[in-house]
Amino acid sequence: MEFFIQQTAAGLTSGAIYACVALGLVMIYVSTDHINFAQGEMAMFATYIAWMLIDAGVPFWLAFGLTALIAFVGGLLIQRFILKPLETAPVLALVVCFIALLSIFNALAGMIWSYTIKQFPSPFPQYDISGHGLVSVQQLGVVAVTLVMLGILTVFFRYTTLGLAMRAAAQNASSARLMGVRVSWMLALGWGLAAAIGSIAGMLVAPIVFLDPNMMTGILVYGFAGALVGGIGNPMGAVAGGFIVGVLENLVGSYIIGNELKLTFALVVVVGVLILKPAGLFGQIIVKRV
């Protein structure tokens, strides 16, 4: 029983990180109808910026906030200067652009900081609060940061003018334009928020997996699986899906297939959801008259 609780707690920690990645993917998808394959590499690059700030003596939480702000500006600039000219381009052109961004960020990180694994500090103590090695302060801290961020985003999108404008632009761009909403800038803000959320995921996972240019490769697959499980068009569902995938991955890896095949399990989840329930557990099937 203790082992089950320990693995569930570890799964919730992983799930919190997957939820951040899934939320970033969903935010871009609902506004553009495309999956940002570079989401993980953008998060990794931002995490290196945080590592530089901390290494220069900046307190962790100040570096945390500055990195999220830098990532937000970076995501906004990517949308304005790289993706905006491609708004009317074929889908394949956008896919190639996302893959190019993935390769560019990975190569830049390796060129600037090398491919040597680096240790990233954790702001949370490592000690166990249960006395039996079941739940650590770090695990609770990661989940708490994710839930706080989710709460802030919920308030932003439901109760602020800017958040409502972004939702309107994502749901019906033509009607939003008629109401005076600058849809193009709302998309840019969405990209900025997605980049900031991704940077938070990177900073949460780096103390666990260590920092290197390839650290987010597997995390992106898990985040994508979480987004599909919850519903690729439902931000809240994607967060729930991230937690579900995190817990299932740990339990299945511990009891059934072993830790070596956990990434394969995520890929099986992706294929299974696409076959059995493409809209996800909490998504809605949209029917269009043609």
C-alpha positions in Angstrom: 0.0 0.0 0.0 2.8 2.4 0.9 4.4 1.7 -2.5 1.1 2.5 -4.3 0.8 5.8 -2.4 4.4 6.7 -3.2 3.9 6.0 -6.9 0.6 7.9 -7.0 2.3 10.9 -5.4 5.1 10.8 -7.9 2.6 10.4 -10.7 0.8 13.6 -9.5 4.1 15.4 -9.5 4.8 14.3 -13.1 1.2 15.0 -14.0 1.5 18.6 -12.8 4.4 19.1 -15.3 2.5 17.3 -18.1 -0.5 19.5 -17.3 1.6 22.6 -17.8 2.8 21.4 -21.2 -0.6 20.2 -22.2 -2.1 23.6 -21.3 0.4 25.4 -23.5 -0.3 23.1 -26.4 -4.1 23.6 -26.0 -3.8 27.3 -25.8 -2.1 27.5 -29.1 -4.4 24.8 -30.6 -7.7 26.6 -29.7 -6.5 29.9 -31.2 -4.8 28.6 -34.4 -6.0 25.0 -34.9 -2.4 23.8 -35.0 -0.1 21.9 -32.6 3.1 23.7 -31.7 5.8 20.9 -32.0 8.4 23.4 -30.7 6.6 23.9 -27.3 9.0 21.6 -25.5 12.2 23.2 -27.0 10.9 26.7 -26.2 10.4 25.6 -22.6 13.9 24.1 -22.5 15.5 27.3 -23.9 13.6 29.4 -21.3 14.8 27.1 -18.6 18.4 27.7 -19.6 17.8 31.4 -19.3 16.5 30.8 -15.7 19.6 28.7 -15.0 21.8 31.6 -16.2 20.0 34.1 -13.9 20.2 31.8 -10.9 23.9 31.1 -11.6 24.4 34.9 -11.7 23.1 35.2 -8.2 19.4 36.1 -8.8 17.1 34.6 -6.2 15.1 31.6 -7.5 11.6 33.0 -7.4 12.7 36.3 -9.0 14.5 34.3 -11.7 11.3 32.3 -12.1 9.2 35.3 -12.7 11.7 37.0 -15.0 12.0 33.8 -17.1 8.3 33.5 -17.5 8.1 37.2 -18.6 11.0 36.7 -21.0 9.3 33.6 -22.4 6.1 35.5 -22.8 7.8 38.2 -24.8 9.6 35.6 -26.9 6.4 33.7 -27.7 4.7 37.0 -28.7 7.6 37.9 -31.0 7.6 34.5 -32.6 3.9 34.9 -33.5 4.3 38.4 -34.8 7.4 38.0 -36.9 7.5 34.4 -37.9 4.0 33.0 -37.8 1.8 36.0 -38.7 3.1 36.1 -42.3 2.1 32.4 -42.6 -1.5 32.9 -41.4 -2.8 32.0 -44.9 -0.2 29.5 -45.7 -1.0 25.7 -46.2 -1.0 23.6 -43.1 2.1 21.7 -44.2 4.0 25.0 -44.3 3.1 25.7 -40.7 4.1 22.2 -39.6 7.5 22.6 -41.3 7.8 26.0 -39.5 7.1 24.4 -36.1 9.7 21.6 -36.8 12.2 24.2 -37.9 11.7 26.2 -34.6 12.2 22.9 -32.7 15.5 22.3 -34.4 16.6 25.9 -34.1 16.0 26.1 -30.3 17.7 22.8 -29.7 20.7 23.7 -31.8 21.0 27.2 -30.2 20.8 25.7 -26.7 23.6 23.2 -27.5 25.7 25.9 -29.2 25.4 28.4 -26.3 25.4 26.1 -23.3 26.8 22.9 -24.7 25.1 19.4 -24.4 26.7 18.8 -21.0 24.0 17.9 -18.3 23.6 20.7 -15.7 22.1 20.6 -12.3 19.1 22.9 -11.8 18.3 24.0 -8.3 14.9 23.3 -6.7 13.2 25.9 -4.5 11.5 23.2 -2.5 13.2 21.1 0.3 13.8 17.5 -0.4 12.7 16.1 2.9 9.7 13.8 3.3 6.7 15.1 5.3 5.1 11.7 5.9 8.1 10.1 7.6 7.8 7.0 5.4 9.2 8.3 2.1 5.7 8.6 0.6 5.3 12.3 -0.1 8.0 15.0 -0.3 7.8 18.8 0.0 9.1 19.1 -3.6 6.2 16.9 -4.9 3.7 19.1 -3.1 5.4 22.2 -4.3 5.3 21.3 -7.9 1.6 20.4 -7.7 0.9 23.6 -5.8 2.6 25.8 -8.4 0.6 24.2 -11.1 -2.7 24.6 -9.3 -1.9 28.3 -8.5 -1.1 29.0 -12.1 -4.3 27.2 -13.3 -6.3 29.4 -10.8 -4.7 32.6 -12.1 -5.4 31.6 -15.7 -9.0 30.7 -14.8 -9.6 34.1 -13.3 -7.9 35.8 -16.2 -10.0 34.2 -18.9 -13.3 34.4 -17.1 -13.3 37.7 -15.4 -11.0 40.1 -17.2 -11.7 42.1 -20.4 -8.5 40.9 -22.1 -9.1 37.3 -21.2 -12.6 37.4 -22.6 -11.4 39.1 -25.8 -8.8 36.3 -26.2 -11.5 33.7 -25.8 -13.8 35.4 -28.3 -11.0 35.6 -30.8 -10.3 31.9 -30.4 -13.9 30.8 -30.7 -15.1 33.1 -33.5 -12.5 35.4 -35.1 -15.0 37.0 -37.5 -17.5 37.9 -34.9 -14.7 39.1 -32.6 -13.4 41.5 -35.3 -16.9 42.9 -35.7 -16.9 43.7 -32.0 -13.6 45.6 -32.3 -11.3 42.8 -31.0 -7.8 42.9 -32.5 -7.7 39.2 -33.3 -4.1 39.1 -34.5 -2.9 40.6 -31.3 -5.0 38.2 -29.3 -3.3 35.3 -31.1 0.1 36.8 -30.3 -0.9 37.1 -26.6 -2.0 33.5 -26.7 1.4 32.5 -28.0 3.1 34.5 -25.3 1.0 32.9 -22.5 1.7 29.4 -23.9 5.4 30.1 -24.0 5.3 31.4 -20.4 3.4 28.3 -19.2 5.9 26.1 -21.0 8.8 27.9 -19.3 7.1 27.2 -15.9 6.9 23.5 -16.9 10.6 23.5 -17.8 11.7 25.1 -14.5 9.6 22.6 -12.5 10.9 19.5 -14.3 14.6 20.6 -14.6 15.4 19.8 -10.9 14.0 16.3 -11.4 15.5 15.3 -14.8 18.5 17.7 -14.9 19.0 20.4 -17.5 20.2 19.6 -21.1 18.9 20.5 -24.6 17.0 17.3 -25.0 15.3 17.2 -21.6 11.8 18.1 -22.9 11.6 15.6 -25.7 9.8 12.9 -23.7 7.9 15.5 -21.6 6.3 16.9 -24.8 5.0 13.4 -25.7 3.5 13.0 -22.2 2.0 16.5 -22.4 0.5 15.8 -25.8 -1.0 12.6 -24.5 -2.5 14.5 -21.6 -3.9 17.1 -23.9 -5.5 14.4 -26.0 -6.9 12.5 -23.0 -8.5 15.6 -21.6 -9.6 17.1 -24.8 -7.3 19.1 -27.2 -9.8 21.9 -27.3 -10.5 22.1 -23.6 -7.8 23.8 -21.3 -9.3 22.5 -18.1 -9.6 19.0 -19.6 -6.0 19.1 -20.8 -4.9 19.9 -17.2 -6.9 17.0 -15.9 -5.6 14.8 -18.7 -2.0 15.7 -17.7 -2.6 14.5 -14.1 -4.3 11.3 -15.4 -1.4 10.5 -17.7 1.1 11.2 -14.9 -0.5 8.9 -12.4 -1.3 6.1 -14.9 2.3 6.3 -16.3 3.8 5.7 -12.9 1.4 3.0 -11.8 1.6 1.1 -15.2 5.4 1.5 -15.3 5.8 0.2 -11.7 3.3 -2.7 -11.8 3.1 -3.8 -15.4 5.6 -2.8 -18.1 8.6 -1.4 -16.2 10.1 2.1 -16.3 11.9 1.4 -19.6 8.6 1.3 -21.5 6.8 4.3 -19.9 7.3 6.5 -23.0 5.9 3.7 -25.1 2.8 3.7 -22.8 2.3 7.5 -23.6 2.4 6.8 -27.3 -0.1 4.0 -26.9 -2.4 6.4 -25.0 -2.1 8.9 -27.9 -3.0 6.3 -30.5 -5.8 4.8 -28.4 -7.5 8.1 -27.7 -7.3 9.1 -31.3 -9.0 5.8 -32.3 -11.6 5.4 -29.5 -12.4 9.0 -28.4 -10.8 11.7 -30.6 -12.5 14.5 -28.7 -10.9 13.3 -25.4 -12.7 12.6 -22.0 -13.8 16.2 -21.5 -13.8 17.5 -25.1 -16.8 18.2 -27.2 -17.4 16.9 -30.7 -18.0 19.9 -33.0 -20.4 19.3 -35.9 -20.2 21.7 -38.8 -22.8 22.0 -41.5 -21.2 21.9 -45.0 
